[in-house]
Amino acid sequence: VAASLFGSAFAQDLGGRQITVGSDTTYPPFETVSEDGQIVGFDVDVVNAICEKVNCHATFQTTAWDGIFPALANGEFDMVASGVTITAERAKVVEFTDPYFSVDQAIAVRVEDEGLTLDDFSKAGSTLLVGAQTGTTNALTAEKLVGRDRLRLYDDFNAAVLGLINGDVSGVLIDDVTADAFVQQYAGQLAVAVRNVQSGDELGFAVQPGDELVDALNAGIKAIKADGTMDALM
């Protein structure tokens, strides 16, 4: 099976093609900007590993989340790698690769509020405010959970987390692995109070509809899963 997958990747040889990747680099551990100004993270590592299999070179560029799909449609980059949940609605405007990672959702809180439960946020009469990044599946889930009146939307999750630290909201609904990354970044200030808010979100890379790049990316995903590279990166 592994040999078959590697053969598939080789058949998708991109001949050293330069690929520009749009990414909202405010979402650790998937993508963030390091202290020395480099774009780093799990998505960066995965795309680079795929390129090793299908013979391409990736360059990441920071793009605001709320305009990332129109920018892809306008040809500003070749693909989006930004912790993107595959949804039927998004699939109307982009073409997704096969899933490469699955996440659950969680609620991050201030350390002193670590005892809060899902019911504390969702029950009738609760006044707790929840933050999320606009245009994300997290925001959709948060709205179902607490209603629009108690939802505060932010341009990116960095701003949402700062809003949490400053007391503007009581929790931030976010993917669990990213919640853990922010808890590590703000050690002693943040904690994860609620996990498994919603399970089964699958992440994929996005390209323009009909772009044959998706075939090479899928071949690369299969190859790095088959040879253990994906497990090592995870």
Secondary structure, DSSP 8 states (H G I E B T S, - for coil): -HHHHHHHHHHT--TTEEEEEEE--EETTTEEE-TTS-EESHHHHHHHHHHHHHTEEEEEEE--GGGHHHHHHTTSSSEE-SS-B--TTGGGTSEE----EEE-EEEEEEGGGTT--HHHHHSTT----EEEETTSHHHHHHHHHH-GGGEEEESSHHHHHHHHHTTS-SEEEEEHHHHHHHHHHTTTTEEEEE--SS--EEE--EE-TT-THHHHHHHHHHHHHHTSHHHHH-
